[in-house]
Amino acid sequence: MLRNRPIRNRLISGINTTVFSIAMILVVLVLFVIEAAYAPPFHSHNNSVELPKVDHSVWLRCALREDAITIIITRDSRVLYDNDFMLARDLPPKILQDLRHGPEAKVYLRVDARARYGLVKDVLDSIRSVGIENVAFFVNQRPPALRL
């Protein structure tokens, strides 16, 4: 019982907005994932420090703790400890004070790649004068495509 109906040739001129919106959401989601993969660590203290880039870095979870001792050295020769500017020679009493409150006996340095070596050496000497030999540096992992 097939009916013989004439077939009408009509153009369908419309866009399926549901599929289009799902595709756009996926594109935005992929962009956010890529941005999150290459974003700097979220412990930045609002100080612009360009970390050195290395090929083989090690992830240290303890560095992101709130009570971790972190010292920042900027490229314009400023030393920050607990978001306070200070001289390298003033660091030992502050570090000793924080060590009494119980964090691990380790200092994390966030040093700008263009910082003066002499200042970094002075800060390391101040840290070692307290008796801390365990020092870790924050670095950025190079993307695989840029390795030379």
N, CA, C and O atoms as a GROMACS GRO file, in nm:
protein
  592
    1MET      N    1   0.079  -0.117   0.000
    1MET     CA    2   0.000   0.000   0.000
    1MET      C    3   0.085   0.125   0.000
    1MET      O    4   0.068   0.215   0.083
    2LEU      N    5   0.170   0.130  -0.087
    2LEU     CA    6   0.250   0.250  -0.104
    2LEU      C    7   0.172   0.350  -0.187
    2LEU      O    8   0.111   0.318  -0.289
    3ARG      N    9   0.178   0.467  -0.141
    3ARG     CA   10   0.110   0.573  -0.214
    3ARG      C   11   0.209   0.638  -0.307
    3ARG      O   12   0.326   0.656  -0.273
    4ASN      N   13   0.166   0.672  -0.413
    4ASN     CA   14   0.248   0.746  -0.508
    4ASN      C   15   0.227   0.894  -0.484
    4ASN      O   16   0.133   0.956  -0.533
    5ARG      N   17   0.321   0.949  -0.404
    5ARG     CA   18   0.317   1.091  -0.378
    5ARG      C   19   0.425   1.159  -0.457
    5ARG      O   20   0.534   1.105  -0.476
    6PRO      N   21   0.396   1.275  -0.501
    6PRO     CA   22   0.504   1.347  -0.570
    6PRO      C   23   0.608   1.393  -0.467
    6PRO      O   24   0.574   1.441  -0.359
    7ILE      N   25   0.734   1.377  -0.502
    7ILE     CA   26   0.843   1.418  -0.414
    7ILE      C   27   0.871   1.565  -0.439
    7ILE      O   28   0.895   1.607  -0.552
    8ARG      N   29   0.867   1.639  -0.333
    8ARG     CA   30   0.892   1.782  -0.346
    8ARG      C   31   1.039   1.808  -0.315
    8ARG      O   32   1.093   1.760  -0.215
    9ASN      N   33   1.100   1.880  -0.400
    9ASN     CA   34   1.238   1.921  -0.378
    9ASN      C   35   1.237   2.053  -0.302
    9ASN      O   36   1.210   2.159  -0.357
   10ARG      N   37   1.268   2.043  -0.172
   10ARG     CA   38   1.275   2.162  -0.091
   10ARG      C   39   1.414   2.172  -0.033
   10ARG      O   40   1.475   2.071   0.003
   11LEU      N   41   1.464   2.291  -0.024
   11LEU     CA   42   1.592   2.315   0.041
   11LEU      C   43   1.569   2.330   0.190
   11LEU      O   44   1.476   2.396   0.234
   12ILE      N   45   1.656   2.266   0.265
   12ILE     CA   46   1.650   2.282   0.409
   12ILE      C   47   1.757   2.384   0.445
   12ILE      O   48   1.877   2.356   0.438
   13SER      N   49   1.714   2.499   0.481
   13SER     CA   50   1.810   2.606   0.510
   13SER      C   51   1.801   2.642   0.658
   13SER      O   52   1.727   2.733   0.697
   14GLY      N   53   1.876   2.571   0.737
   14GLY     CA   54   1.879   2.599   0.880
   14GLY      C   55   2.003   2.533   0.940
   14GLY      O   56   2.060   2.440   0.882
   15ILE      N   57   2.042   2.580   1.052
   15ILE     CA   58   2.157   2.522   1.119
   15ILE      C   59   2.108   2.462   1.250
   15ILE      O   60   2.025   2.519   1.321
   16ASN      N   61   2.162   2.348   1.279
   16ASN     CA   62   2.126   2.283   1.403
   16ASN      C   63   2.205   2.350   1.515
   16ASN      O   64   2.324   2.321   1.532
   17THR      N   65   2.143   2.436   1.590
   17THR     CA   66   2.213   2.514   1.691
   17THR      C   67   2.256   2.429   1.811
   17THR      O   68   2.348   2.466   1.883
   18THR      N   69   2.190   2.319   1.832
   18THR     CA   70   2.229   2.233   1.944
   18THR      C   71   2.367   2.174   1.920
   18THR      O   72   2.452   2.178   2.009
   19VAL      N   73   2.390   2.120   1.805
   19VAL     CA   74   2.519   2.061   1.772
   19VAL      C   75   2.627   2.169   1.769
   19VAL      O   76   2.739   2.146   1.815
   20PHE      N   77   2.594   2.284   1.715
   20PHE     CA   78   2.690   2.394   1.709
   20PHE      C   79   2.731   2.439   1.849
   20PHE      O   80   2.849   2.461   1.875
   21SER      N   81   2.634   2.454   1.940
   21SER     CA   82   2.666   2.499   2.076
   21SER      C   83   2.747   2.394   2.152
   21SER      O   84   2.836   2.430   2.229
   22ILE      N   85   2.720   2.266   2.133
   22ILE     CA   86   2.798   2.161   2.197
   22ILE      C   87   2.942   2.163   2.145
   22ILE      O   88   3.036   2.146   2.223
   23ALA      N   89   2.959   2.183   2.016
   23ALA     CA   90   3.094   2.190   1.959
   23ALA      C   91   3.170   2.309   2.014
   23ALA      O   92   3.290   2.297   2.043
   24MET      N   93   3.106   2.423   2.029
   24MET     CA   94   3.173   2.541   2.083
   24MET      C   95   3.210   2.520   2.231
   24MET      O   96   3.317   2.563   2.274
   25ILE      N   97   3.125   2.457   2.307
   25ILE     CA   98   3.156   2.428   2.447
   25ILE      C   99   3.276   2.336   2.457
   25ILE      O  100   3.362   2.356   2.543
   26LEU      N  101   3.284   2.236   2.371
   26LEU     CA  102   3.399   2.146   2.372
   26LEU      C  103   3.528   2.219   2.335
   26LEU      O  104   3.633   2.192   2.393
   27VAL      N  105   3.521   2.310   2.239
   27VAL     CA  106   3.640   2.387   2.201
   27VAL      C  107   3.688   2.472   2.318
   27VAL      O  108   3.807   2.476   2.347
   28VAL      N  109   3.597   2.539   2.385
   28VAL     CA  110   3.634   2.622   2.500
   28VAL      C  111   3.690   2.536   2.613
   28VAL      O  112   3.786   2.576   2.679
   29LEU      N  113   3.632   2.420   2.635
   29LEU     CA  114   3.681   2.329   2.738
   29LEU      C  115   3.823   2.282   2.708
   29LEU      O  116   3.907   2.277   2.798
   30VAL      N  117   3.852   2.249   2.584
   30VAL     CA  118   3.988   2.208   2.544
   30VAL      C  119   4.085   2.323   2.564
   30VAL      O  120   4.197   2.300   2.610
   31LEU      N  121   4.046   2.445   2.532
   31LEU     CA  122   4.134   2.560   2.553
   31LEU      C  123   4.165   2.580   2.701
   31LEU      O  124   4.279   2.610   2.736
   32PHE      N  125   4.066   2.563   2.788
   32PHE     CA  126   4.091   2.575   2.932
   32PHE      C  127   4.184   2.466   2.983
   32PHE      O  128   4.270   2.492   3.068
   33VAL      N  129   4.170   2.346   2.932
   33VAL     CA  130   4.258   2.236   2.975
   33VAL      C  131   4.400   2.264   2.932
   33VAL      O  132   4.493   2.240   3.010
   34ILE      N  133   4.420   2.312   2.811
   34ILE     CA  134   4.555   2.344   2.763
   34ILE      C  135   4.614   2.458   2.844
   34ILE      O  136   4.732   2.454   2.879
   35GLU      N  137   4.536   2.558   2.874
   35GLU     CA  138   4.584   2.671   2.955
   35GLU      C  139   4.623   2.625   3.095
   35GLU      O  140   4.724   2.670   3.149
   36ALA      N  141   4.543   2.537   3.154
   36ALA     CA  142   4.573   2.488   3.289
   36ALA      C  143   4.699   2.404   3.291
   36ALA      O  144   4.771   2.401   3.391
   37ALA      N  145   4.728   2.334   3.181
   37ALA     CA  146   4.847   2.249   3.177
   37ALA      C  147   4.974   2.332   3.174
   37ALA      O  148   5.076   2.290   3.230
   38TYR      N  149   4.971   2.447   3.111
   38TYR     CA  150   5.091   2.529   3.097
   38TYR      C  151   5.090   2.653   3.185
   38TYR      O  152   5.176   2.740   3.171
   39ALA      N  153   4.994   2.663   3.276
   39ALA     CA  154   4.988   2.778   3.365
   39ALA      C  155   5.094   2.765   3.474
   39ALA      O  156   5.134   2.654   3.509
   40PRO      N  157   5.140   2.877   3.528
   40PRO     CA  158   5.236   2.869   3.638
   40PRO      C  159   5.172   2.811   3.762
   40PRO      O  160   5.050   2.808   3.773
   41PRO      N  161   5.251   2.765   3.855
   41PRO     CA  162   5.195   2.710   3.978
   41PRO      C  163   5.107   2.810   4.049
   41PRO      O  164   5.128   2.931   4.039
   42PHE      N  165   5.007   2.760   4.121
   42PHE     CA  166   4.910   2.850   4.182
   42PHE      C  167   4.957   2.906   4.314
   42PHE      O  168   4.874   2.952   4.392
   43HIS      N  169   5.083   2.903   4.342
   43HIS     CA  170   5.139   2.956   4.466
   43HIS      C  171   5.226   3.077   4.433
   43HIS      O  172   5.341   3.085   4.476
   44SER      N  173   5.170   3.172   4.355
   44SER     CA  174   5.254   3.275   4.293
   44SER      C  175   5.275   3.400   4.379
   44SER      O  176   5.366   3.477   4.349
   45HIS      N  177   5.197   3.422   4.482
   45HIS     CA  178   5.211   3.538   4.570
   45HIS      C  179   5.200   3.672   4.497
   45HIS      O  180   5.245   3.773   4.550
   46ASN      N  181   5.142   3.675   4.379
   46ASN     CA  182   5.123   3.798   4.303
   46ASN      C  183   5.254   3.872   4.274
   46ASN      O  184   5.252   3.994   4.258
   47ASN      N  185   5.363   3.803   4.267
   47ASN     CA  186   5.490   3.863   4.232
   47ASN      C  187   5.533   3.806   4.098
   47ASN      O  188   5.531   3.685   4.077
   48SER      N  189   5.573   3.894   4.008
   48SER     CA  190   5.610   3.847   3.876
   48SER      C  191   5.753   3.795   3.880
   48SER      O  192   5.849   3.871   3.882
   49VAL      N  193   5.764   3.665   3.883
   49VAL     CA  194   5.893   3.599   3.884
   49VAL      C  195   5.893   3.502   3.766
   49VAL      O  196   5.811   3.411   3.759
   50GLU      N  197   5.986   3.523   3.674
   50GLU     CA  198   5.998   3.433   3.561
   50GLU      C  199   6.092   3.320   3.602
   50GLU      O  200   6.214   3.338   3.611
   51LEU      N  201   6.034   3.205   3.628
   51LEU     CA  202   6.112   3.092   3.676
   51LEU      C  203   6.198   3.034   3.565
   51LEU      O  204   6.159   3.039   3.448
   52PRO      N  205   6.314   2.978   3.599
   52PRO     CA  206   6.397   2.914   3.497
   52PRO      C  207   6.327   2.791   3.441
   52PRO      O  208   6.250   2.725   3.510
   53LYS      N  209   6.354   2.762   3.315
   53LYS     CA  210   6.293   2.647   3.248
   53LYS      C  211   6.394   2.532   3.245
   53LYS      O  212   6.511   2.551   3.211
   54VAL      N  213   6.346   2.414   3.280
   54VAL     CA  214   6.432   2.296   3.284
   54VAL      C  215   6.363   2.182   3.210
   54VAL      O  216   6.243   2.187   3.184
   55ASP      N  217   6.441   2.079   3.178
   55ASP     CA  218   6.386   1.964   3.108
   55ASP      C  219   6.329   1.859   3.202
   55ASP      O  220   6.227   1.798   3.172
   56HIS      N  221   6.394   1.836   3.314
   56HIS     CA  222   6.353   1.729   3.404
   56HIS      C  223   6.332   1.784   3.545
   56HIS      O  224   6.427   1.795   3.623
   57SER      N  225   6.209   1.818   3.577
   57SER     CA  226   6.180   1.871   3.710
   57SER      C  227   6.111   1.762   3.792
   57SER      O  228   6.062   1.663   3.738
   58VAL      N  229   6.108   1.784   3.923
   58VAL     CA  230   6.046   1.689   4.016
   58VAL      C  231   5.934   1.763   4.089
   58VAL      O  232   5.954   1.874   4.138
   59TRP      N  233   5.818   1.700   4.096
   59TRP     CA  234   5.703   1.760   4.163
   59TRP      C  235   5.717   1.740   4.313
   59TRP      O  236   5.732   1.626   4.358
   60LEU      N  237   5.712   1.848   4.390
   60LEU     CA  238   5.719   1.841   4.536
   60LEU      C  239   5.588   1.892   4.593
   60LEU      O  240   5.561   2.012   4.589
   61ARG      N  241   5.508   1.803   4.646
   61ARG     CA  242   5.378   1.842   4.700
   61ARG      C  243   5.389   1.932   4.823
   61ARG      O  244   5.305   2.018   4.845
   62CYS      N  245   5.492   1.911   4.902
   62CYS     CA  246   5.507   1.989   5.026
   62CYS      C  247   5.532   2.136   4.998
   62CYS      O  248   5.512   2.219   5.087
   63ALA      N  249   5.574   2.171   4.877
   63ALA     CA  250   5.602   2.310   4.845
   63ALA      C  251   5.475   2.395   4.842
   63ALA      O  252   5.482   2.517   4.854
   64LEU      N  253   5.360   2.333   4.826
   64LEU     CA  254   5.235   2.407   4.816
   64LEU      C  255   5.163   2.419   4.950
   64LEU      O  256   5.054   2.475   4.957
   65ARG      N  257   5.223   2.367   5.056
   65ARG     CA  258   5.160   2.380   5.188
   65ARG      C  259   5.163   2.525   5.234
   65ARG      O  260   5.251   2.602   5.194
   66GLU      N  261   5.068   2.561   5.316
   66GLU     CA  262   5.062   2.699   5.365
   66GLU      C  263   5.176   2.733   5.459
   66GLU      O  264   5.218   2.848   5.465
   67ASP      N  265   5.226   2.635   5.533
   67ASP     CA  266   5.332   2.663   5.629
   67ASP      C  267   5.471   2.636   5.572
   67ASP      O  268   5.568   2.635   5.647
   68ALA      N  269   5.481   2.613   5.443
   68ALA     CA  270   5.612   2.593   5.381
   68ALA      C  271   5.688   2.726   5.380
   68ALA      O  272   5.630   2.832   5.357
   69ILE      N  273   5.817   2.719   5.404
   69ILE     CA  274   5.900   2.839   5.406
   69ILE      C  275   5.942   2.868   5.262
   69ILE      O  276   6.020   2.794   5.203
   70THR      N  277   5.889   2.977   5.207
   70THR     CA  278   5.916   3.014   5.069
   70THR      C  279   5.978   3.153   5.066
   70THR      O  280   5.927   3.247   5.126
   71ILE      N  281   6.089   3.164   4.995
   71ILE     CA  282   6.158   3.292   4.978
   71ILE      C  283   6.156   3.324   4.829
   71ILE      O  284   6.185   3.239   4.745
   72ILE      N  285   6.122   3.448   4.797
   72ILE     CA  286   6.114   3.492   4.658
   72ILE      C  287   6.225   3.593   4.632
   72ILE      O  288   6.245   3.686   4.709
   73ILE      N  289   6.296   3.573   4.521
   73ILE     CA  290   6.400   3.667   4.478
   73ILE      C  291   6.361   3.715   4.338
   73ILE      O  292   6.353   3.636   4.244
   74THR      N  293   6.336   3.847   4.325
   74THR     CA  294   6.295   3.902   4.197
   74THR      C  295   6.416   3.947   4.116
   74THR      O  296   6.528   3.951   4.166
   75ARG      N  297   6.391   3.980   3.991
   75ARG     CA  298   6.503   4.020   3.905
   75ARG      C  299   6.557   4.158   3.941
   75ARG      O  300   6.670   4.190   3.904
   76ASP      N  301   6.480   4.239   4.011
   76ASP     CA  302   6.529   4.370   4.052
   76ASP      C  303   6.587   4.367   4.193
   76ASP      O  304   6.582   4.467   4.265
   77SER      N  305   6.642   4.253   4.232
   77SER     CA  306   6.718   4.234   4.357
   77SER      C  307   6.636   4.258   4.482
   77SER      O  308   6.686   4.314   4.580
   78ARG      N  309   6.511   4.217   4.482
   78ARG     CA  310   6.428   4.225   4.602
   78ARG      C  311   6.410   4.085   4.659
   78ARG      O  312   6.390   3.989   4.584
   79VAL      N  313   6.416   4.074   4.789
   79VAL     CA  314   6.396   3.946   4.857
   79VAL      C  315   6.268   3.956   4.937
   79VAL      O  316   6.252   4.047   5.018
   80LEU      N  317   6.176   3.864   4.914
   80LEU     CA  318   6.048   3.862   4.985
   80LEU      C  319   6.039   3.737   5.071
   80LEU      O  320   6.064   3.626   5.025
   81TYR      N  321   6.002   3.758   5.196
   81TYR     CA  322   5.977   3.648   5.289
   81TYR      C  323   5.845   3.676   5.357
   81TYR      O  324   5.831   3.778   5.426
   82ASP      N  325   5.749   3.590   5.341
   82ASP     CA  326   5.612   3.613   5.391
   82ASP      C  327   5.556   3.745   5.339
   82ASP      O  328   5.492   3.820   5.412
   83ASN      N  329   5.580   3.771   5.211
   83ASN     CA  330   5.533   3.892   5.143
   83ASN      C  331   5.587   4.021   5.205
   83ASN      O  332   5.527   4.127   5.187
   84ASP      N  333   5.698   4.013   5.276
   84ASP     CA  334   5.766   4.130   5.330
   84ASP      C  335   5.903   4.143   5.264
   84ASP      O  336   5.976   4.044   5.253
   85PHE      N  337   5.937   4.264   5.220
   85PHE     CA  338   6.069   4.287   5.163
   85PHE      C  339   6.171   4.293   5.276
   85PHE      O  340   6.147   4.354   5.380
   86MET      N  341   6.285   4.228   5.254
   86MET     CA  342   6.390   4.231   5.355
   86MET      C  343   6.525   4.204   5.290
   86MET      O  344   6.532   4.164   5.174
   87LEU      N  345   6.630   4.225   5.366
   87LEU     CA  346   6.765   4.198   5.319
   87LEU      C  347   6.800   4.052   5.348
   87LEU      O  348   6.740   3.988   5.433
   88ALA      N  349   6.899   4.002   5.274
   88ALA     CA  350   6.939   3.862   5.291
   88ALA      C  351   6.993   3.837   5.431
   88ALA      O  352   6.975   3.729   5.486
   89ARG      N  353   7.058   3.934   5.489
   89ARG     CA  354   7.116   3.915   5.623
   89ARG      C  355   7.010   3.914   5.733
   89ARG      O  356   7.039   3.870   5.844
   90ASP      N  357   6.887   3.960   5.703
   90ASP     CA  358   6.779   3.960   5.802
   90ASP      C  359   6.696   3.831   5.799
   90ASP      O  360   6.603   3.816   5.878
   91LEU      N  361   6.728   3.739   5.709
   91LEU     CA  362   6.649   3.616   5.695
   91LEU      C  363   6.665   3.516   5.810
   91LEU      O  364   6.564   3.458   5.851
   92PRO      N  365   6.786   3.492   5.864
   92PRO     CA  366   6.801   3.385   5.964
   92PRO      C  367   6.707   3.394   6.084
   92PRO      O  368   6.649   3.292   6.121
   93PRO      N  369   6.688   3.511   6.148
   93PRO     CA  370   6.594   3.512   6.262
   93PRO      C  371   6.450   3.477   6.221
   93PRO      O  372   6.379   3.410   6.296
   94LYS      N  373   6.409   3.522   6.104
   94LYS     CA  374   6.272   3.493   6.057
   94LYS      C  375   6.255   3.344   6.030
   94LYS      O  376   6.152   3.286   6.065
   95ILE      N  377   6.357   3.282   5.968
   95ILE     CA  378   6.349   3.139   5.938
   95ILE      C  379   6.345   3.059   6.068
   95ILE      O  380   6.267   2.965   6.081
   96LEU      N  381   6.430   3.095   6.164
   96LEU     CA  382   6.430   3.025   6.293
   96LEU      C  383   6.295   3.038   6.364
   96LEU      O  384   6.248   2.942   6.424
   97GLN      N  385   6.235   3.154   6.355
   97GLN     CA  386   6.104   3.176   6.416
   97GLN      C  387   5.999   3.085   6.352
   97GLN      O  388   5.916   3.027   6.422
   98ASP      N  389   6.002   3.073   6.220
   98ASP     CA  390   5.904   2.987   6.151
   98ASP      C  391   5.933   2.839   6.173
   98ASP      O  392   5.840   2.758   6.172
   99LEU      N  393   6.058   2.803   6.191
   99LEU     CA  394   6.090   2.662   6.216
   99LEU      C  395   6.036   2.615   6.350
   99LEU      O  396   6.007   2.497   6.367
  100ARG      N  397   6.022   2.704   6.445
  100ARG     CA  398   5.967   2.668   6.576
  100ARG      C  399   5.819   2.632   6.568
  100ARG      O  400   5.768   2.560   6.654
  101HIS      N  401   5.749   2.682   6.465
  101HIS     CA  402   5.606   2.656   6.451
  101HIS      C  403   5.577   2.523   6.383
  101HIS      O  404   5.460   2.487   6.366
  102GLY      N  405   5.679   2.450   6.343
  102GLY     CA  406   5.658   2.313   6.301
  102GLY      C  407   5.666   2.276   6.155
  102GLY      O  408   5.646   2.157   6.126
  103PRO      N  409   5.692   2.364   6.059
  103PRO     CA  410   5.703   2.311   5.923
  103PRO      C  411   5.832   2.231   5.908
  103PRO      O  412   5.917   2.231   5.997
  104GLU      N  413   5.843   2.164   5.798
  104GLU     CA  414   5.963   2.084   5.774
  104GLU      C  415   6.085   2.174   5.763
  104GLU      O  416   6.073   2.292   5.731
  105ALA      N  417   6.201   2.118   5.787
  105ALA     CA  418   6.326   2.195   5.781
  105ALA      C  419   6.374   2.201   5.637
  105ALA      O  420   6.480   2.148   5.603
  106LYS      N  421   6.296   2.266   5.554
  106LYS     CA  422   6.327   2.280   5.412
  106LYS      C  423   6.282   2.418   5.367
  106LYS      O  424   6.177   2.466   5.409
  107VAL      N  425   6.361   2.481   5.282
  107VAL     CA  426   6.327   2.613   5.231
  107VAL      C  427   6.307   2.601   5.080
  107VAL      O  428   6.384   2.534   5.011
  108TYR      N  429   6.204   2.665   5.030
  108TYR     CA  430   6.173   2.667   4.888
  108TYR      C  431   6.205   2.805   4.834
  108TYR      O  432   6.157   2.905   4.887
  109LEU      N  433   6.285   2.810   4.729
  109LEU     CA  434   6.324   2.937   4.667
  109LEU      C  435   6.252   2.954   4.534
  109LEU      O  436   6.253   2.865   4.449
  110ARG      N  437   6.192   3.069   4.518
  110ARG     CA  438   6.131   3.107   4.391
  110ARG      C  439   6.217   3.222   4.337
  110ARG      O  440   6.199   3.337   4.376
  111VAL      N  441   6.310   3.188   4.249
  111VAL     CA  442   6.411   3.282   4.202
  111VAL      C  443   6.384   3.314   4.055
  111VAL      O  444   6.364   3.223   3.974
  112ASP      N  445   6.383   3.442   4.023
  112ASP     CA  446   6.368   3.484   3.884
  112ASP      C  447   6.489   3.436   3.804
  112ASP      O  448   6.601   3.436   3.854
  113ALA      N  449   6.465   3.397   3.680
  113ALA     CA  450   6.572   3.347   3.595
  113ALA      C  451   6.676   3.454   3.567
  113ALA      O  452   6.790   3.422   3.533
  114ARG      N  453   6.639   3.581   3.580
  114ARG     CA  454   6.732   3.691   3.552
  114ARG      C  455   6.785   3.757   3.678
  114ARG      O  456   6.841   3.866   3.673
  115ALA      N  457   6.769   3.691   3.792
  115ALA     CA  458   6.818   3.748   3.919
  115ALA      C  459   6.970   3.738   3.924
  115ALA      O  460   7.031   3.652   3.861
  116ARG      N  461   7.029   3.829   4.001
  116ARG     CA  462   7.175   3.830   4.015
  116ARG      C  463   7.219   3.710   4.098
  116ARG      O  464   7.159   3.678   4.201
  117TYR      N  465   7.324   3.644   4.051
  117TYR     CA  466   7.375   3.526   4.120
  117TYR      C  467   7.427   3.563   4.259
  117TYR      O  468   7.411   3.485   4.353
  118GLY      N  469   7.489   3.679   4.273
  118GLY     CA  470   7.543   3.720   4.402
  118GLY      C  471   7.437   3.728   4.510
  118GLY      O  472   7.461   3.690   4.624
  119LEU      N  473   7.318   3.778   4.474
  119LEU     CA  474   7.209   3.786   4.570
  119LEU      C  475   7.158   3.648   4.606
  119LEU      O  476   7.128   3.620   4.723
  120VAL      N  477   7.147   3.560   4.507
  120VAL     CA  478   7.102   3.423   4.533
  120VAL      C  479   7.201   3.354   4.626
  120VAL      O  480   7.161   3.281   4.717
  121LYS      N  481   7.329   3.376   4.604
  121LYS     CA  482   7.433   3.317   4.689
  121LYS      C  483   7.422   3.370   4.832
  121LYS      O  484   7.436   3.292   4.926
  122ASP      N  485   7.398   3.499   4.848
  122ASP     CA  486   7.382   3.557   4.982
  122ASP      C  487   7.261   3.498   5.055
  122ASP      O  488   7.267   3.470   5.175
  123VAL      N  489   7.151   3.479   4.982
  123VAL     CA  490   7.031   3.421   5.043
  123VAL      C  491   7.059   3.276   5.084
  123VAL      O  492   7.019   3.233   5.192
  124LEU      N  493   7.126   3.201   4.996
  124LEU     CA  494   7.161   3.062   5.030
  124LEU      C  495   7.253   3.056   5.152
  124LEU      O  496   7.237   2.969   5.237
  125ASP      N  497   7.348   3.148   5.160
  125ASP     CA  498   7.436   3.152   5.278
  125ASP      C  499   7.357   3.183   5.405
  125ASP      O  500   7.385   3.126   5.511
  126SER      N  501   7.258   3.272   5.396
  126SER     CA  502   7.175   3.304   5.512
  126SER      C  503   7.092   3.183   5.555
  126SER      O  504   7.074   3.159   5.675
  127ILE      N  505   7.043   3.108   5.459
  127ILE     CA  506   6.964   2.989   5.491
  127ILE      C  507   7.053   2.884   5.557
  127ILE      O  508   7.014   2.821   5.656
  128ARG      N  509   7.172   2.865   5.502
  128ARG     CA  510   7.263   2.764   5.558
  128ARG      C  511   7.316   2.804   5.696
  128ARG      O  512   7.352   2.717   5.775
  129SER      N  513   7.320   2.933   5.725
  129SER     CA  514   7.368   2.976   5.857
  129SER      C  515   7.272   2.934   5.969
  129SER      O  516   7.311   2.925   6.085
  130VAL      N  517   7.146   2.910   5.933
  130VAL     CA  518   7.047   2.864   6.029
  130VAL      C  519   7.062   2.713   6.053
  130VAL      O  520   7.016   2.662   6.155
  131GLY      N  521   7.127   2.643   5.961
  131GLY     CA  522   7.144   2.499   5.974
  131GLY      C  523   7.058   2.420   5.877
  131GLY      O  524   7.052   2.297   5.886
  132ILE      N  525   6.993   2.488   5.785
  132ILE     CA  526   6.910   2.419   5.686
  132ILE      C  527   6.994   2.392   5.562
  132ILE      O  528   7.046   2.485   5.500
  133GLU      N  529   7.008   2.266   5.528
  133GLU     CA  530   7.083   2.228   5.409
  133GLU      C  531   6.989   2.185   5.296
  133GLU      O  532   7.032   2.170   5.181
  134ASN      N  533   6.862   2.165   5.329
  134ASN     CA  534   6.766   2.115   5.232
  134ASN      C  535   6.693   2.233   5.168
  134ASN      O  536   6.602   2.290   5.227
  135VAL      N  537   6.734   2.270   5.047
  135VAL     CA  538   6.678   2.384   4.975
  135VAL      C  539   6.630   2.336   4.839
  135VAL      O  540   6.701   2.262   4.770
  136ALA      N  541   6.510   2.377   4.800
  136ALA     CA  542   6.454   2.339   4.669
  136ALA      C  543   6.420   2.466   4.592
  136ALA      O  544   6.380   2.567   4.651
  137PHE      N  545   6.437   2.460   4.461
  137PHE     CA  546   6.408   2.574   4.374
  137PHE      C  547   6.282   2.544   4.293
  137PHE      O  548   6.263   2.433   4.244
  138PHE      N  549   6.196   2.646   4.281
  138PHE     CA  550   6.082   2.636   4.191
  138PHE      C  551   6.132   2.656   4.048
  138PHE      O  552   6.213   2.745   4.023
  139VAL      N  553   6.085   2.573   3.955
  139VAL     CA  554   6.121   2.585   3.814
  139VAL      C  555   5.996   2.556   3.730
  139VAL      O  556   5.896   2.506   3.781
  140ASN      N  557   6.005   2.589   3.603
  140ASN     CA  558   5.901   2.554   3.508
  140ASN      C  559   5.951   2.443   3.418
  140ASN      O  560   6.067   2.443   3.376
  141GLN      N  561   5.863   2.349   3.389
  141GLN     CA  562   5.896   2.240   3.297
  141GLN      C  563   5.882   2.291   3.154
  141GLN      O  564   5.781   2.352   3.119
  142ARG      N  565   5.984   2.266   3.072
  142ARG     CA  566   5.976   2.305   2.932
  142ARG      C  567   5.875   2.217   2.860
  142ARG      O  568   5.868   2.097   2.886
  143PRO      N  569   5.797   2.275   2.769
  143PRO     CA  570   5.710   2.192   2.687
  143PRO      C  571   5.793   2.098   2.601
  143PRO      O  572   5.903   2.135   2.561
  144PRO      N  573   5.745   1.979   2.571
  144PRO     CA  574   5.824   1.882   2.494
  144PRO      C  575   5.869   1.934   2.357
  144PRO      O  576   5.975   1.894   2.309
  145ALA      N  577   5.793   2.021   2.294
  145ALA     CA  578   5.827   2.067   2.160
  145ALA      C  579   5.945   2.165   2.161
  145ALA      O  580   6.011   2.182   2.059
  146LEU      N  581   5.972   2.229   2.275
  146LEU     CA  582   6.076   2.332   2.281
  146LEU      C  583   6.209   2.278   2.330
  146LEU      O  584   6.304   2.356   2.342
  147ARG      N  585   6.219   2.151   2.359
  147ARG     CA  586   6.344   2.096   2.410
  147ARG      C  587   6.449   2.093   2.301
  147ARG      O  588   6.424   2.046   2.190
  148LEU      N  589   6.564   2.142   2.334
  148LEU     CA  590   6.675   2.143   2.236
  148LEU      C  591   6.790   2.061   2.286
  148LEU      O  592   6.892   2.050   2.218
   0.00000   0.00000   0.00000
